[in-house]
Amino acid sequence: MGSCPPFEFSSKYYHQEISDGCMRQSSFFHGKAVLNQGVGYSIILGFGAFFAVFTSFLVWLEKRYVGSRHTSEWFNTAGRNVKTGLIASVIVSQWTWAATILQSSNVAWQYGVSGPFWYASGATIQVLLFGIMAIEIKRKAPHAHTVCEIVKARWGTTAHIVFLTFCFMTNIIVTAMLLLGGSAVVNALTGVNIYAASFLIPLGVIVYTLAGGLKATFLASYIHSVLVHVVLVIFVFLVYTASDELGSPSVMFERLQVVAGKARMCQEPYSHGGQACGPVNGNYKGSYLTMLSTGGLVFGIINIVGNFGTVFVDNGYWVSAIAARPSSTHKGYLLGGLVWFAVPFSLATSLGLGALALDLPITESEAAHGLVPPATAIALMGKSGSILLLTMLFMAVTSAGSSELIAVSSLCTYDIYRTYINPNASGKKILRVSRMAVLVFGCFMGMLAVILNKAGVSLGWMYLAMGVLIGSAVLPIAFMLLWRKANALGAILGPVTGCILGVITWLTVTKIEYGRVNLDTTGRNAPMLAGNLVSILTGGAVHAVCSVLWPQNYDWDTTKKITRVEKEKSELPAEEFKEEKLIRAKAWIVKWGVVFTILIVILWPLLSLPIGKFSKGYFTFWAIIAVAWGTIGSAVIIALPLIESWETIQNVFLGMFTNDRLMEKVEEMNIKLQSIIMSIPEAERTYLMEKEKLKKKEASEYQVQSTPNLLMNS
């Protein structure tokens, strides 16, 4: 018989029963809300309304005092003039889903230290490598609005329809994950009806996206990113420095060893099925403190494959690349990827491992629905912890959601309406269709989440399945801009056959391994791994074979001929578009993208393997990296956009706090002074020419007068 409670630090989760002896709490939440519904509705509607008004106001300020013209081009591409800091911030915000905050801590709870690492590294490299695609867009399709426009220009209508289908599928999967995670946590913490939450969360996003398009999305993403990183730093420092319950890496280390001890009693009623207890299956010596974890490694592979799909096949990342100024694109993606790494790695190394170290009675079902971080936040901070976590989650869901809205809107506008319905549409019509698409897809988001919740689909299942469904389009879409031989036949057959074979493999392995096919068995690691690998490899292999046999030998001439709707003069200097400069930028992102990819996916884990089970010193070093990366990344992503845009911010404030008529007069005087300054060299040249003419005239007159005198003298 074990003692009751087994550990003093988790005594509140155990109680003594006369008949059954020591009994562990059956779940953490018991299906009861920690906060009342009023708090939930206040956060959803209050934050939603605030961001809708505030972001729309920022867009108006830019239009009023910076002179932005709100055309269809501006709505969908933000003027193609966005700087490095804001692009990096947008990438971080766009890539910080509900899953980033929730699922990363779930895999920490399942596999220990390897979970957060594989989540972070397995989803960072795609952003680093996408920087190469972002530069290639500037070189080979400088006026494109969407990825599918480039597909149509290169491979024709059939390929266009295939990739349009995959892009829409990606947007639907990402949106589903955002709302599944968001609504589940809002429901668990506040008791707000899960279906009401599914509809209300996107509401504010729809309003500001309708008002300001892509630029509003970027501005809101920055504000959301600031709040996410502030909360991230609070939680990381709380767990590793300030908490009475934990408060240091050494306490975390000791607790993680104790809860996974072999002597621990884990049968009923000491613990219940699906709760974390005792040694971890598949981990070296059953420890949470090791990178030698088969479950963690399998998850890492699934994560890498699946996330290539949700970056390369998500039009949102292409739209961000299109919006960036050429000199900022590659740097923005590299910086964004490196800063984003800290969100799942630092947060899950804190809250995910914290749940284990506190011996919280979280069930497998609660973890699958993303409830590990809120459980830890509540255990450490009470209700204020749940409010902070809820705020962070709301920011993540809405910022990534607005990106998906714009991604779908631009596909509907340019790839359906402008391509097949009204090729000669004016800017005003394009703008109207863009806004209509935002509204329709925004409403569809809520309906989709309700359907999936009804079906019992969890965030964890959706996260693992995405690679099977969309992974087959990854390599063909990369070949489009990187390989001149890639042909249309392979572009059509590759994604379709890859997806079909991936799904067949996934379901077949499920049936063979577990004897039945349902949501539970299809969501397990072995079938997901097989389906993900078959999907991505088949898609690439089929396209490669077709292209080698019947090469296209393309020169990107037709992609360069993609036209803008409004022929506006670019604000950027011509040198931004010089081929030599873009080739240098490509060489830079290839070098650093590959270096960081090798570092975080190969070298880091390889160097951790000989350690086996972490010592206290090594785990302390690991925790310091998590804290430092999270803190430095947060500081950079908050400060850099402000520094880069300081001149614009000053202009806006000057305009706001100065009389409008006076500002108009000052602007008028500036224009006149500018024209005078510009005309000075011209005026000087004219004066010198006139002076030269006068001299010549005087000389000729003198010659005429002197000629008769000479004749008379002779």
Buried (B, 14 or more C-beta within 10 A) or exposed (E): EEEBBBBEBBEEBBEEEEEEEBBBBEBBBEEEBBBEBEBBBBBBBEBBEEBBBBBBBBBBBBBBBBEBEBBBBBBBBBBBBBBBBBBBBBBBBBBBBBBBBBBBBBBBBBBBBBBBBBBBBBBBBBBBBBBBBBBBBBBBBBBBBBBBBBBBBBBBEEBBBBBBBBBBBBBBBBBBBBBBBBBBBBBBBBBBBBBBBBBBBBBBBBBBBBBBBBBBBBBBBBBBBBBBBBBBBBBBBBBBEEBEBBBBBBBBBBBBBBBBBEEBBBEEBBBBEBBBBBBBEBBBEBBBBBBBBBBBBBBBBBBBBBBBBBBBBBBBBBBBBBBBBBBBBBBBBBBBBBBBBBBBBBBBBBBBBBBBBBBBBBBBEBBBBBBBBBBBBBBBBEBEBBBBBBBBBBBBBBBBBBBBBBBBBBBBBBBBBBBEEEEEBEBEBBBBBBBBBBBBBBBBBBEBBBEBBEEEBBBBBBBBBBBBBBBBBBBBBBBBBEBEBBBBBBBBBBBBBBBBBBBEBBBBBBBEEBEEBEEBBBBBBBBBBBBBBBBBBBBBBBBBEBBEEEBBEBEBEBBBEBEBBBEBEBEBEEEBBEEEBBEEBBEBBBEBBBEBBEEBBEEBBEEBEEBBBBEBEBBBEBBEBBBEBBBEBBEBBBEBBEEBBEEBBEBBEEBEEEEEEEBEEEEEEEEEEEEEEEEEEEEEEEEEEEEEEEEEEEEEEEEEEEEEEEEEEE
